[in-house]
Each structure stands twice: as C-alpha cells, then as structure tokens.
Amino acid sequence: MSASLSRYVRSATLDVLGSDYLRTARAGGSGMGEALLRHGVRNGAVPVVAVLGIELSTTLLGAVVVESVFTLPGLGSLLLSAIEQHDFQVIQGVLVVSTLFVLLVGFAADIVQRLIDPRLRTSVSGNR
C-alpha cells in the first residue's frame, strides 16, 4: 500500500511543481517552500486522499487472507469459518459490516477532498 501511495504523492507533487499558480506565487515574491505550503499542498493532496480511501478499503479485504495465514481472530477468520459451517446470518453480517466500512471510508475521503479543494464545493441546486 505504501509503494503505490508514495507513487501517487510523487506524481501529485510533480504536477504541482509544474503548475502555473505555483509559478505565479513564486513571481509574487514567495519562496519555493512558502509557495508549496500555501498553494501546492492542498492541490496536490486531492488525488492522494482519493487513492488513500481506496487503499484503506482494500486493506480490509486483505484481512481475510492475512488472518487465515497467521490464524488470527478477526472478521476474515469469522467469515471463513461461517462459510465452512454454512452459517448464512454470520456471512451476511460480516459482509454488511465490511460494506459499511468501505462506504464510510469512501464518504470520509469525499468529505476530506471537499474540505481541501474549494473547486469541489458547489451547491446542489447549481447556484453559486
């Protein structure tokens, strides 16, 4: 997870470094560090937050494999034992909990993106 996330951070940083608004801020008298902190971090963090939300969701899905390999107790091992015993209520419960987790992580990532990027803050009715 960290390798793909660092790749996205690098790509977002390179996009920000070549942007016109950063060049304009530097021409206005800001140093490179100040321009990056005031203008670049927020714009570069938007795609990173989206990827981080997806990666956190897939981490939960990998728990089934890790828990079965290392015989750890958790939702993954509960799901596997419920499948072996044909316990459909437990299977549905685990799937509902994991689905809710994925939805909440995605919703939290969307909220953080709207807080970071003002371009995403539009009203529902279309009036600005």
MMTF fields as JSON, N, C-alpha, C and O atoms, coordinates in Angstrom:
{
  "mmtfVersion": "1.0.0",
  "mmtfProducer": "UNKNOWN",
  "numBonds": 511,
  "numAtoms": 512,
  "numGroups": 128,
  "numChains": 1,
  "numModels": 1,
  "chainsPerModel": [1],
  "groupsPerChain": [128],
  "chainIdList": ["A"],
  "bondAtomList": [4, 2, 8, 6, 12, 10, 16, 14, 20, 18, 24, 22, 28, 26, 32, 30, 36, 34, 40, 38, 44, 42, 48, 46, 52, 50, 56, 54, 60, 58, 64, 62, 68, 66, 72, 70, 76, 74, 80, 78, 84, 82, 88, 86, 92, 90, 96, 94, 100, 98, 104, 102, 108, 106, 112, 110, 116, 114, 120, 118, 124, 122, 128, 126, 132, 130, 136, 134, 140, 138, 144, 142, 148, 146, 152, 150, 156, 154, 160, 158, 164, 162, 168, 166, 172, 170, 176, 174, 180, 178, 184, 182, 188, 186, 192, 190, 196, 194, 200, 198, 204, 202, 208, 206, 212, 210, 216, 214, 220, 218, 224, 222, 228, 226, 232, 230, 236, 234, 240, 238, 244, 242, 248, 246, 252, 250, 256, 254, 260, 258, 264, 262, 268, 266, 272, 270, 276, 274, 280, 278, 284, 282, 288, 286, 292, 290, 296, 294, 300, 298, 304, 302, 308, 306, 312, 310, 316, 314, 320, 318, 324, 322, 328, 326, 332, 330, 336, 334, 340, 338, 344, 342, 348, 346, 352, 350, 356, 354, 360, 358, 364, 362, 368, 366, 372, 370, 376, 374, 380, 378, 384, 382, 388, 386, 392, 390, 396, 394, 400, 398, 404, 402, 408, 406, 412, 410, 416, 414, 420, 418, 424, 422, 428, 426, 432, 430, 436, 434, 440, 438, 444, 442, 448, 446, 452, 450, 456, 454, 460, 458, 464, 462, 468, 466, 472, 470, 476, 474, 480, 478, 484, 482, 488, 486, 492, 490, 496, 494, 500, 498, 504, 502, 508, 506],
  "bondOrderList": [1, 1, 1, 1, 1, 1, 1, 1, 1, 1, 1, 1, 1, 1, 1, 1, 1, 1, 1, 1, 1, 1, 1, 1, 1, 1, 1, 1, 1, 1, 1, 1, 1, 1, 1, 1, 1, 1, 1, 1, 1, 1, 1, 1, 1, 1, 1, 1, 1, 1, 1, 1, 1, 1, 1, 1, 1, 1, 1, 1, 1, 1, 1, 1, 1, 1, 1, 1, 1, 1, 1, 1, 1, 1, 1, 1, 1, 1, 1, 1, 1, 1, 1, 1, 1, 1, 1, 1, 1, 1, 1, 1, 1, 1, 1, 1, 1, 1, 1, 1, 1, 1, 1, 1, 1, 1, 1, 1, 1, 1, 1, 1, 1, 1, 1, 1, 1, 1, 1, 1, 1, 1, 1, 1, 1, 1, 1],
  "groupList": [{"groupName": "MET", "atomNameList": ["N", "CA", "C", "O"], "elementList": ["N", "C", "C", "O"], "formalChargeList": [0, 0, 0, 0], "bondAtomList": [1, 0, 2, 1, 3, 2], "bondOrderList": [1, 1, 2], "singleLetterCode": "M", "chemCompType": "L-PEPTIDE LINKING"}, {"groupName": "SER", "atomNameList": ["N", "CA", "C", "O"], "elementList": ["N", "C", "C", "O"], "formalChargeList": [0, 0, 0, 0], "bondAtomList": [1, 0, 2, 1, 3, 2], "bondOrderList": [1, 1, 2], "singleLetterCode": "S", "chemCompType": "L-PEPTIDE LINKING"}, {"groupName": "ALA", "atomNameList": ["N", "CA", "C", "O"], "elementList": ["N", "C", "C", "O"], "formalChargeList": [0, 0, 0, 0], "bondAtomList": [1, 0, 2, 1, 3, 2], "bondOrderList": [1, 1, 2], "singleLetterCode": "A", "chemCompType": "L-PEPTIDE LINKING"}, {"groupName": "LEU", "atomNameList": ["N", "CA", "C", "O"], "elementList": ["N", "C", "C", "O"], "formalChargeList": [0, 0, 0, 0], "bondAtomList": [1, 0, 2, 1, 3, 2], "bondOrderList": [1, 1, 2], "singleLetterCode": "L", "chemCompType": "L-PEPTIDE LINKING"}, {"groupName": "ARG", "atomNameList": ["N", "CA", "C", "O"], "elementList": ["N", "C", "C", "O"], "formalChargeList": [0, 0, 0, 0], "bondAtomList": [1, 0, 2, 1, 3, 2], "bondOrderList": [1, 1, 2], "singleLetterCode": "R", "chemCompType": "L-PEPTIDE LINKING"}, {"groupName": "TYR", "atomNameList": ["N", "CA", "C", "O"], "elementList": ["N", "C", "C", "O"], "formalChargeList": [0, 0, 0, 0], "bondAtomList": [1, 0, 2, 1, 3, 2], "bondOrderList": [1, 1, 2], "singleLetterCode": "Y", "chemCompType": "L-PEPTIDE LINKING"}, {"groupName": "VAL", "atomNameList": ["N", "CA", "C", "O"], "elementList": ["N", "C", "C", "O"], "formalChargeList": [0, 0, 0, 0], "bondAtomList": [1, 0, 2, 1, 3, 2], "bondOrderList": [1, 1, 2], "singleLetterCode": "V", "chemCompType": "L-PEPTIDE LINKING"}, {"groupName": "THR", "atomNameList": ["N", "CA", "C", "O"], "elementList": ["N", "C", "C", "O"], "formalChargeList": [0, 0, 0, 0], "bondAtomList": [1, 0, 2, 1, 3, 2], "bondOrderList": [1, 1, 2], "singleLetterCode": "T", "chemCompType": "L-PEPTIDE LINKING"}, {"groupName": "ASP", "atomNameList": ["N", "CA", "C", "O"], "elementList": ["N", "C", "C", "O"], "formalChargeList": [0, 0, 0, 0], "bondAtomList": [1, 0, 2, 1, 3, 2], "bondOrderList": [1, 1, 2], "singleLetterCode": "D", "chemCompType": "L-PEPTIDE LINKING"}, {"groupName": "GLY", "atomNameList": ["N", "CA", "C", "O"], "elementList": ["N", "C", "C", "O"], "formalChargeList": [0, 0, 0, 0], "bondAtomList": [1, 0, 2, 1, 3, 2], "bondOrderList": [1, 1, 2], "singleLetterCode": "G", "chemCompType": "PEPTIDE LINKING"}, {"groupName": "GLU", "atomNameList": ["N", "CA", "C", "O"], "elementList": ["N", "C", "C", "O"], "formalChargeList": [0, 0, 0, 0], "bondAtomList": [1, 0, 2, 1, 3, 2], "bondOrderList": [1, 1, 2], "singleLetterCode": "E", "chemCompType": "L-PEPTIDE LINKING"}, {"groupName": "HIS", "atomNameList": ["N", "CA", "C", "O"], "elementList": ["N", "C", "C", "O"], "formalChargeList": [0, 0, 0, 0], "bondAtomList": [1, 0, 2, 1, 3, 2], "bondOrderList": [1, 1, 2], "singleLetterCode": "H", "chemCompType": "L-PEPTIDE LINKING"}, {"groupName": "ASN", "atomNameList": ["N", "CA", "C", "O"], "elementList": ["N", "C", "C", "O"], "formalChargeList": [0, 0, 0, 0], "bondAtomList": [1, 0, 2, 1, 3, 2], "bondOrderList": [1, 1, 2], "singleLetterCode": "N", "chemCompType": "L-PEPTIDE LINKING"}, {"groupName": "PRO", "atomNameList": ["N", "CA", "C", "O"], "elementList": ["N", "C", "C", "O"], "formalChargeList": [0, 0, 0, 0], "bondAtomList": [1, 0, 2, 1, 3, 2], "bondOrderList": [1, 1, 2], "singleLetterCode": "P", "chemCompType": "L-PEPTIDE LINKING"}, {"groupName": "ILE", "atomNameList": ["N", "CA", "C", "O"], "elementList": ["N", "C", "C", "O"], "formalChargeList": [0, 0, 0, 0], "bondAtomList": [1, 0, 2, 1, 3, 2], "bondOrderList": [1, 1, 2], "singleLetterCode": "I", "chemCompType": "L-PEPTIDE LINKING"}, {"groupName": "PHE", "atomNameList": ["N", "CA", "C", "O"], "elementList": ["N", "C", "C", "O"], "formalChargeList": [0, 0, 0, 0], "bondAtomList": [1, 0, 2, 1, 3, 2], "bondOrderList": [1, 1, 2], "singleLetterCode": "F", "chemCompType": "L-PEPTIDE LINKING"}, {"groupName": "GLN", "atomNameList": ["N", "CA", "C", "O"], "elementList": ["N", "C", "C", "O"], "formalChargeList": [0, 0, 0, 0], "bondAtomList": [1, 0, 2, 1, 3, 2], "bondOrderList": [1, 1, 2], "singleLetterCode": "Q", "chemCompType": "L-PEPTIDE LINKING"}],
  "groupTypeList": [0, 1, 2, 1, 3, 1, 4, 5, 6, 4, 1, 2, 7, 3, 8, 6, 3, 9, 1, 8, 5, 3, 4, 7, 2, 4, 2, 9, 9, 1, 9, 0, 9, 10, 2, 3, 3, 4, 11, 9, 6, 4, 12, 9, 2, 6, 13, 6, 6, 2, 6, 3, 9, 14, 10, 3, 1, 7, 7, 3, 3, 9, 2, 6, 6, 6, 10, 1, 6, 15, 7, 3, 13, 9, 3, 9, 1, 3, 3, 3, 1, 2, 14, 10, 16, 11, 8, 15, 16, 6, 14, 16, 9, 6, 3, 6, 6, 1, 7, 3, 15, 6, 3, 3, 6, 9, 15, 2, 2, 8, 14, 6, 16, 4, 3, 14, 8, 13, 4, 3, 4, 7, 1, 6, 1, 9, 12, 4],
  "groupIdList": [1, 2, 3, 4, 5, 6, 7, 8, 9, 10, 11, 12, 13, 14, 15, 16, 17, 18, 19, 20, 21, 22, 23, 24, 25, 26, 27, 28, 29, 30, 31, 32, 33, 34, 35, 36, 37, 38, 39, 40, 41, 42, 43, 44, 45, 46, 47, 48, 49, 50, 51, 52, 53, 54, 55, 56, 57, 58, 59, 60, 61, 62, 63, 64, 65, 66, 67, 68, 69, 70, 71, 72, 73, 74, 75, 76, 77, 78, 79, 80, 81, 82, 83, 84, 85, 86, 87, 88, 89, 90, 91, 92, 93, 94, 95, 96, 97, 98, 99, 100, 101, 102, 103, 104, 105, 106, 107, 108, 109, 110, 111, 112, 113, 114, 115, 116, 117, 118, 119, 120, 121, 122, 123, 124, 125, 126, 127, 128],
  "secStructList": [7, 2, 2, 2, 2, 2, 2, 2, 2, 2, 2, 2, 2, 2, 2, 2, 2, 6, 7, 2, 2, 2, 2, 2, 2, 2, 2, 6, 6, 7, 7, 2, 2, 2, 2, 0, 0, 0, 0, 0, 2, 2, 2, 2, 2, 2, 2, 2, 2, 2, 2, 2, 2, 2, 2, 2, 2, 2, 2, 2, 2, 6, 2, 2, 2, 2, 2, 2, 2, 2, 6, 7, 7, 1, 2, 2, 2, 2, 2, 2, 2, 2, 2, 2, 6, 6, 7, 2, 2, 2, 2, 2, 2, 2, 2, 2, 2, 2, 2, 2, 2, 2, 2, 2, 2, 2, 2, 2, 2, 2, 2, 2, 2, 2, 2, 2, 7, 4, 4, 4, 7, 7, 7, 1, 1, 1, 7, 7],
  "xCoordList": [0.816, 0.0, 0.867, 0.531, 1.952, 2.783, 3.51, 3.781, 3.823, 4.521, 3.627, 4.063, 2.393, 1.501, 1.125, 0.974, 0.97, 0.654, 1.808, 1.582, 3.033, 4.178, 4.324, 4.792, 3.934, 3.955, 2.955, 3.247, 1.773, 0.779, 1.195, 0.939, 1.832, 2.324, 3.382, 3.377, 4.275, 5.317, 4.71, 5.111, 3.746, 3.108, 2.35, 2.413, 1.635, 0.899, 1.853, 1.569, 2.975, 3.956, 4.578, 4.77, 4.894, 5.453, 4.451, 4.836, 3.165, 2.143, 2.042, 1.896, 2.12, 2.035, 3.258, 3.137, 4.424, 5.647, 5.644, 6.266, 4.964, 4.914, 3.689, 3.44, 2.925, 1.669, 1.89, 2.881, 0.939, 1.017, 0.803, 1.447, -0.081, -0.357, 0.839, 1.037, 1.638, 2.845, 3.887, 4.58, 3.985, 4.9, 4.478, 5.326, 3.181, 2.67, 2.951, 3.318, 2.787, 3.077, 4.557, 4.926, 5.394, 6.835, 7.192, 8.08, 6.51, 6.771, 6.291, 6.797, 5.313, 4.803, 5.699, 5.389, 6.776, 7.723, 7.797, 8.602, 7.003, 7.071, 8.251, 8.618, 8.828, 9.871, 9.251, 8.032, 10.087, 9.579, 8.854, 7.784, 9.417, 8.786, 7.459, 6.483, 7.426, 6.184, 5.111, 3.942, 5.494, 4.53, 3.998, 2.812, 4.857, 4.404, 3.448, 2.433, 3.768, 2.901, 1.567, 0.531, 1.573, 0.326, -0.551, -1.777, 0.05, -0.735, -0.618, -1.581, 0.524, 0.762, 0.242, -0.213, 0.299, -0.062, -1.545, -1.909, -2.386, -3.829, -4.181, -4.986, -3.594, -3.912, -3.305, -3.885, -2.168, -1.538, -2.136, -1.969, -2.84, -3.386, -4.697, -5.091, -5.382, -6.691, -6.61, -7.364, -5.74, -5.686, -5.114, -5.448, -4.265, -3.685, -4.765, -4.77, -5.673, -6.758, -7.677, -8.146, -7.934, -8.782, -8.13, -8.796, -6.854, -6.146, -6.05, -6.157, -5.851, -5.769, -7.09, -7.089, -8.206, -9.506, -9.694, -10.207, -9.283, -9.397, -8.471, -8.857, -7.26, -6.292, -6.743, -6.553, -7.338, -7.821, -8.964, -9.086, -9.791, -10.885, -10.365, -10.876, -9.361, -8.822, -8.009, -7.81, -7.543, -6.828, -7.746, -7.327, -8.997, -9.955, -10.187, -10.347, -10.206, -10.421, -9.236, -9.404, -8.058, -6.878, -6.798, -5.953, -7.667, -7.642, -8.026, -7.561, -8.855, -9.266, -8.052, -7.898, -7.21, -6.025, -5.028, -4.509, -4.758, -3.769, -4.225, -3.428, -5.498, -5.998, -6.0, -5.771, -6.254, -6.246, -4.819, -4.585, -3.875, -2.483, -1.866, -1.19, -2.089, -1.456, -2.368, -2.024, -3.514, -4.516, -4.814, -4.746, -5.141, -5.518, -7.034, -7.723, -7.562, -9.011, -9.407, -8.707, -10.508, -10.986, -12.133, -12.666, -12.512, -13.633, -13.334, -14.23, -12.097, -11.748, -11.856, -12.422, -11.32, -11.418, -12.856, -13.278, -13.614, -15.032, -15.79, -16.648, -15.472, -16.127, -15.793, -16.676, -14.536, -14.145, -14.796, -15.249, -14.84, -15.469, -16.98, -17.579, -17.598, -19.035, -19.325, -20.358, -18.437, -18.614, -18.483, -19.249, -17.521, -17.346, -18.546, -18.891, -19.182, -20.311, -21.662, -22.704, -21.655, -22.877, -23.794, -25.014, -23.188, -23.935, -24.206, -23.394, -25.358, -25.643, -25.888, -25.605, -26.402, -26.599, -25.267, -25.123, -24.305, -22.988, -22.308, -21.662, -22.444, -21.864, -22.459, -21.731, -23.784, -24.429, -24.001, -23.793, -23.867, -23.443, -22.047, -21.8, -21.127, -19.748, -19.708, -18.988, -20.47, -20.496, -21.118, -20.674, -22.137, -22.743, -21.756, -21.621, -21.07, -20.091, -18.951, -18.536, -18.45, -17.352, -17.826, -17.073, -19.051, -19.595, -19.775, -19.471, -20.268, -20.409, -19.059, -18.941, -18.039, -16.7, -16.201, -15.665, -16.376, -15.929, -16.687, -16.092, -17.994, -18.785, -18.381, -18.291, -18.137, -17.733, -16.364, -16.15, -15.445, -14.121, -14.225, -13.58, -15.022, -15.219, -15.882, -15.502, -16.884, -17.56, -16.606, -16.615, -15.78, -14.802, -13.779, -13.375, -13.363, -12.423, -13.061, -12.396, -14.342, -15.036, -15.15, -14.962, -15.457, -15.568, -14.223, -14.163, -13.151, -11.823, -11.433, -10.821, -11.778, -11.493, -12.234, -11.667, -13.487, -14.249, -13.7, -13.761, -13.165, -12.563, -11.255, -10.927, -10.515, -9.212, -9.361, -8.722, -10.196, -10.277, -11.557, -12.652, -11.439, -12.65, -13.391, -14.563, -12.746, -13.436, -14.504, -15.42, -14.406, -15.38, -16.595, -17.578, -16.532, -17.634, -18.642, -18.572, -19.562, -20.613, -21.955, -22.1, -22.917, -24.221, -24.973, -24.649, -25.966, -26.735, -27.621, -27.801, -28.174, -29.112, -28.427, -29.085, -27.137, -26.411, -26.141, -25.383, -26.749, -26.485, -25.221, -25.016, -24.38, -23.107, -23.114, -22.129],
  "yCoordList": [-1.181, 0.0, 1.255, 2.236, 1.236, 2.434, 2.723, 3.882, 1.695, 1.92, 2.646, 3.606, 2.201, 2.879, 4.258, 5.182, 4.419, 5.734, 6.713, 7.878, 6.253, 7.146, 7.495, 8.583, 6.602, 6.904, 8.004, 8.889, 7.94, 8.983, 10.316, 11.373, 10.269, 11.506, 12.14, 13.355, 11.344, 11.859, 12.465, 13.548, 11.772, 12.27, 13.566, 14.497, 13.63, 14.85, 16.003, 17.142, 15.723, 16.769, 17.287, 18.495, 16.409, 16.852, 17.674, 18.628, 17.313, 18.108, 19.502, 20.489, 19.577, 20.87, 21.726, 22.936, 21.111, 21.882, 22.521, 23.565, 21.92, 22.473, 23.329, 23.695, 23.654, 24.382, 25.883, 26.425, 26.534, 27.977, 28.749, 29.777, 28.282, 29.024, 29.031, 29.995, 27.975, 27.96, 28.915, 29.615, 28.932, 29.875, 31.328, 32.195, 31.582, 32.922, 33.312, 34.457, 32.393, 32.675, 32.962, 33.831, 32.236, 32.498, 33.832, 34.523, 34.21, 35.508, 36.652, 37.771, 36.372, 37.389, 37.612, 38.459, 36.898, 37.123, 36.019, 36.113, 34.995, 33.886, 32.987, 32.821, 32.42, 31.431, 30.116, 29.951, 29.192, 27.907, 27.152, 26.59, 27.132, 26.428, 27.045, 26.335, 28.372, 29.054, 28.864, 28.664, 28.924, 28.726, 27.302, 27.082, 26.339, 24.949, 24.733, 24.051, 25.31, 25.117, 25.827, 25.276, 27.042, 27.801, 27.362, 27.387, 26.963, 26.677, 25.238, 24.683, 24.646, 23.342, 22.16, 21.182, 22.228, 21.065, 20.73, 19.564, 21.742, 21.484, 20.913, 19.985, 21.449, 20.951, 19.58, 18.773, 19.318, 18.017, 16.919, 15.736, 17.304, 16.305, 15.696, 14.638, 16.334, 15.843, 14.44, 13.569, 14.172, 12.801, 11.8, 10.616, 12.266, 11.374, 10.909, 9.748, 11.802, 11.432, 10.403, 9.476, 10.561, 9.603, 8.219, 7.213, 8.172, 6.884, 6.281, 5.065, 7.114, 6.614, 5.988, 4.973, 6.58, 5.999, 4.639, 3.716, 4.513, 3.224, 2.188, 1.033, 2.598, 1.67, 1.192, 0.023, 2.082, 1.66, 0.659, -0.263, 0.844, -0.106, -1.478, -2.501, -1.502, -2.792, -3.473, -4.687, -2.711, -3.31, -4.232, -5.293, -3.821, -4.677, -5.977, -7.032, -5.912, -7.121, -8.074, -9.288, -7.54, -8.38, -9.033, -9.901, -8.629, -9.192, -10.667, -11.428, -11.075, -12.483, -13.368, -14.403, -12.975, -13.774, -13.757, -14.805, -12.588, -12.476, -13.236, -13.929, -13.111, -13.805, -15.319, -16.059, -15.777, -17.229, -17.777, -18.895, -17.023, -17.494, -17.514, -18.477, -16.469, -16.358, -16.808, -16.63, -17.383, -17.845, -16.798, -17.069, -15.615, -14.534, -14.43, -14.662, -14.087, -13.895, -12.544, -11.55, -12.511, -11.264, -11.53, -12.638, -10.49, -10.631, -11.612, -12.322, -11.658, -12.578, -14.025, -14.841, -14.35, -15.737, -16.08, -17.223, -15.112, -15.343, -15.64, -16.522, -14.904, -15.134, -16.519, -17.22, -16.909, -18.226, -19.367, -20.35, -19.235, -20.299, -20.344, -21.419, -19.178, -19.151, -19.764, -20.409, -19.574, -20.193, -21.701, -22.436, -22.171, -23.617, -24.267, -25.411, -23.533, -24.079, -23.731, -24.086, -23.057, -22.644, -21.802, -21.967, -20.903, -20.017, -18.708, -17.783, -18.654, -17.554, -16.232, -15.176, -16.253, -15.0, -14.343, -13.127, -15.138, -14.589, -14.083, -13.035, -14.803, -14.364, -13.024, -12.111, -12.902, -11.634, -10.519, -9.388, -10.822, -9.81, -9.294, -8.089, -10.216, -9.805, -8.998, -8.003, -9.412, -8.664, -7.289, -6.333, -7.168, -5.858, -4.945, -3.772, -5.479, -4.675, -4.221, -3.064, -5.122, -4.738, -3.762, -2.872, -3.912, -2.958, -1.59, -0.576, -1.55, -0.271, 0.402, 1.621, -0.396, 0.16, 0.785, 1.893, 0.082, 0.592, 1.872, 2.829, 1.89, 3.081, 4.261, 5.39, 4.008, 5.092, 5.65, 6.86, 4.789, 5.27, 6.096, 7.139, 5.653, 6.425, 7.757, 8.769, 7.772, 9.011, 9.966, 11.167, 9.439, 10.275, 10.852, 12.006, 10.063, 10.57, 11.676, 12.658, 11.536, 12.583, 13.864, 14.958, 13.734, 14.912, 15.624, 16.851, 14.866, 15.467, 16.151, 17.219, 15.554, 16.186, 17.506, 18.477, 17.562, 18.811, 19.868, 21.059, 19.453, 20.411, 20.962, 22.129, 20.127, 20.54, 21.417, 22.465, 21.002, 21.664, 22.494, 21.931, 23.814, 24.645, 24.5, 24.868, 23.979, 23.784, 22.715, 22.689, 21.835, 20.765, 21.204, 20.469, 22.39, 22.887, 23.625, 24.845, 22.892, 23.508, 23.182, 22.156, 24.055, 23.799, 22.78, 22.568, 22.161, 21.12, 21.714, 21.104, 22.896, 23.462, 24.104, 24.452, 24.254, 24.837, 26.323, 26.898, 26.967, 28.379, 28.488, 27.729, 29.418, 29.563, 30.771, 31.053],
  "zCoordList": [0.0, 0.0, 0.0, -0.664, 0.72, 0.812, -0.499, -0.813, -1.256, -2.524, -3.525, -4.162, -3.668, -4.604, -4.105, -4.905, -2.792, -2.248, -2.445, -2.771, -2.252, -2.473, -3.949, -4.285, -4.813, -6.252, -6.601, -7.405, -5.987, -6.233, -5.619, -6.195, -4.455, -3.84, -4.729, -4.926, -5.261, -6.145, -7.403, -7.829, -7.995, -9.206, -8.944, -9.748, -7.825, -7.49, -7.213, -7.584, -6.568, -6.289, -7.574, -7.72, -8.498, -9.77, -10.571, -11.247, -10.504, -11.176, -10.573, -11.294, -9.245, -8.57, -8.883, -9.073, -8.938, -9.202, -10.579, -10.773, -11.528, -12.87, -13.141, -14.29, -12.122, -12.333, -12.439, -11.95, -13.092, -13.291, -11.995, -11.785, -11.126, -9.902, -8.966, -8.227, -8.984, -8.167, -8.741, -8.003, -10.051, -10.699, -10.428, -10.221, -10.432, -10.152, -8.706, -8.439, -7.783, -6.378, -6.176, -5.386, -6.885, -6.783, -7.395, -6.896, -8.477, -9.097, -8.216, -8.31, -7.358, -6.44, -5.24, -4.402, -5.129, -4.057, -3.023, -2.096, -3.142, -2.192, -2.526, -3.689, -1.499, -1.719, -2.148, -2.106, -2.555, -3.031, -1.916, -2.148, -0.725, 0.385, 0.786, 1.03, 0.852, 1.22, 0.156, 0.484, -1.101, -2.19, -2.186, -2.434, -1.909, -1.836, -0.673, -0.817, 0.475, 1.637, 1.481, 1.852, 0.937, 0.84, -0.321, -0.21, -1.426, -2.627, -3.116, -3.644, -2.949, -3.556, -2.779, -3.373, -1.461, -0.653, -0.81, -0.963, -0.772, -0.883, -2.243, -2.333, -3.298, -4.636, -4.901, -5.628, -4.328, -4.523, -3.667, -3.965, -2.594, -1.674, -2.155, -1.665, -3.098, -3.531, -4.141, -3.709, -5.121, -5.646, -4.639, -4.684, -3.744, -2.744, -1.765, -1.357, -1.39, -0.487, -1.151, -0.491, -2.437, -3.153, -3.175, -2.93, -3.464, -3.505, -2.112, -1.953, -1.108, 0.259, 0.703, 1.4, 0.308, 0.628, -0.007, 0.626, -1.249, -1.937, -1.306, -1.127, -0.973, -0.38, 0.998, 1.336, 1.797, 3.114, 2.987, 3.794, 1.98, 1.764, 1.35, 1.806, 0.496, 0.061, 1.16, 1.117, 2.134, 3.257, 4.049, 4.511, 4.201, 4.901, 4.146, 4.761, 2.838, 2.05, 2.149, 2.035, 2.355, 2.525, 3.886, 4.107, 4.809, 6.155, 6.149, 6.998, 5.217, 5.151, 4.912, 5.561, 4.005, 3.684, 4.834, 5.221, 5.377, 6.459, 7.694, 8.326, 8.042, 9.229, 9.048, 10.004, 7.84, 7.639, 7.607, 8.066, 7.081, 7.028, 8.419, 8.78, 9.2, 10.517, 11.658, 12.826, 11.34, 12.307, 13.378, 14.577, 12.92, 13.812, 13.896, 12.903, 15.065, 15.147, 14.565, 14.757, 13.869, 13.279, 12.328, 12.269, 11.574, 10.649, 9.521, 9.065, 9.074, 7.99, 8.403, 7.676, 9.561, 10.029, 10.406, 10.235, 10.916, 11.195, 9.909, 9.876, 8.855, 7.569, 7.018, 6.523, 7.099, 6.589, 7.377, 6.79, 8.693, 9.483, 9.25, 9.269, 9.029, 8.737, 7.374, 7.196, 6.419, 5.102, 5.208, 4.584, 5.989, 6.161, 6.846, 6.549, 7.766, 8.517, 7.894, 8.444, 6.783, 6.077, 6.974, 6.961, 7.747, 8.645, 7.901, 7.921, 7.25, 6.343, 7.062, 6.495, 8.289, 9.012, 9.347, 9.226, 9.765, 10.082, 8.811, 8.833, 7.723, 6.444, 6.043, 5.652, 6.137, 5.793, 6.733, 6.295, 8.014, 8.981, 8.704, 8.746, 8.42, 8.113, 6.827, 6.742, 5.83, 4.57, 4.741, 4.106, 5.586, 5.841, 6.568, 6.219, 7.572, 8.32, 7.407, 7.46, 6.58, 5.684, 4.613, 4.219, 4.139, 3.165, 3.788, 3.16, 5.021, 5.717, 5.924, 5.797, 6.244, 6.412, 5.113, 5.119, 4.011, 2.712, 2.354, 1.859, 2.603, 2.311, 3.186, 2.703, 4.472, 5.367, 5.018, 5.092, 4.641, 4.23, 2.957, 2.847, 1.998, 0.776, 1.044, 0.455, 1.939, 2.298, 3.001, 2.729, 3.907, 4.603, 3.625, 3.762, 2.648, 1.642, 0.815, 0.485, 0.475, -0.267, 0.547, 0.015, 1.829, 2.692, 2.813, 2.737, 2.998, 3.113, 1.802, 1.823, 0.67, -0.616, -0.756, -1.256, -0.326, -0.408, 0.536, 0.232, 1.674, 2.583, 2.035, 2.25, 1.334, 0.811, -0.425, -0.52, -1.373, -2.67, -2.768, -2.781, -2.837, -2.925, -4.25, -4.336, -5.268, -6.545, -6.458, -7.28, -5.48, -5.328, -4.508, -4.416, -3.919, -3.092, -3.966, -4.112, -4.537, -5.317, -4.661, -3.996, -4.853, -4.262, -5.107, -6.275, -4.515, -5.179, -6.268, -7.323, -6.021, -6.976, -8.185, -9.165, -8.111, -9.24, -9.072, -9.854, -8.059, -7.789, -6.979, -6.031, -7.341, -6.612, -5.77, -5.087]
}
